[in-house]
Amino acid sequence: MTPARGDGGGEESVPTAAGVGDMPPEEFHRQGLEVLEWARSYLEGVGALPVSPSVQPGELRALLPARPPQEGEGMDRIFRDFERLVLPGVTHWNHPSFHGYFAITGSGPGILGELISAALNVNAMLWKASPAATELEELVTDWVRDLLGLPPGFTGVIHDTASTSSLVALAAARQRIYPEVREGGLFGLPRGRIYVSEEGHSSIEKAAVALGLGREGVRKIPVDRQFRMRVPDLEAAIREDRARGVRPVAVVATIGTTSTTSVDPVREVADLLRGTGVWLHVDAAYAGPAAALEERCELFGGWEEAESIVVNPHKWLFTQVDCSVLLCRDPGSIRAAFSLVPEYLRTDEAQAATNFMDYGVALGHRFRALKLWFVLRYFGVEGIRRRLRYHIHLAQTLARRIEEDERWELMAPVTFSTVVFRFAPSTMSEQERDTENLRVMEAVNASGRAFISHTRVGGRLALRAAVGNLRTRENHIESLWELLAQMCEQGPAESGVTLPA
Ligand code: PLP
């Protein structure tokens, strides 16, 4: 055999196995135990850390080497740098006083499930590529469906995020209305429309952009005083569009909107769409798990008639980011939109087994089902219900404090575990209230003692405090309330937070 020659024509040495392997097992064992011990002590002590770091954009990047090392470094050194340089820049979503956005928990069983799926590192694009990963995903999404009281007609796929799940569902909806789109694209075809309430999530508009319907392909339907989609307006919009030759593709109803956690009247929407061929997609990314609670079931009435539903276990079902379950009544419609099988991926089992590569944009498919299976088994159905109820109770505790103080105001009903509110003393104008609430939020977050986020409700600035963390207790809610009151009383000078004019 002729030895390989480089460009320079000189002889190259034949590569050997020296220095090409993975971390030695003994080192993996030692470092692994240390990392696990670190994670244990981090989770135990996270409540004592500042919830969010006080850093400026670019500050952390400047501390880190701009280039990777030429030769490998020891794990001790890497880990030291993680603790010294990276950790101080982390916002601790695990902190019991983290109430921003939709607060979440990557629970103990979820961490262990994630660890094992990282160790297995399978790519479940085909059943054959990892039969157990595929079948566990089918099983665990059936469990989620049953937990939420949905009929067996739905089957599930786990995607990374609700944005992806909704994109996939809306692609299937588009395929149904434009069967020619797979081959010819949308060029020259009449405009299509997706309807979503003014309070719907921005991921729906993004999906429309990605699907070639464009932002103008989304029609935002006005909401009532409780921020729910107005179905008569939806009906009128669809009628008007049809009269102008626009093709209605899908309606997205939201159960638990991002700003106020409002609930669209899904049953009425389903009644309106029945027999029209327009796809009903329900976005229950956050609030979905509450369907497991008898006393919240009514809010979900009619969602069983949807074509597709998204629920994120990584929001309020104690599972690590990322994990988003898309339940679909007719998975064949997703396959019709996405299935495209090159020769090297053809398998004999394609008829008898599920190949997840056929159900979305990505070929590769993470083994997310394992962590979700761990979480559902470890907590159990009743354990999950207890935890959800406790979170709702904590949110209502904060809401009561707000209602009892005339200077404060609830901006939306507390239906799940999120409180939307503002400081609104009668002495302030609306403009002053907006500025003051923004300052209060910044001051609370800068204190490192809690973290909240904001939104706009009816054009006015509102604060949001969500409960979703398994470590949050009544004392954290009481501390948040005291902190809010303190930041209001202090005013800009003492709180140290002033906003640019
Ligand atoms: N839908 C709703 C109602 C949401 O609140 C969110 C995010 O908060 C999303 C969709 C998008 O979620 P993801 O980050 O999983 O894409």
Residues whose N, C-alpha, C, O or C-beta is under 5 A from the ligand:
A	BS01	PLP	T161 A162 S163 H201 S203 G256 T257 T258 D283 A285 Y286
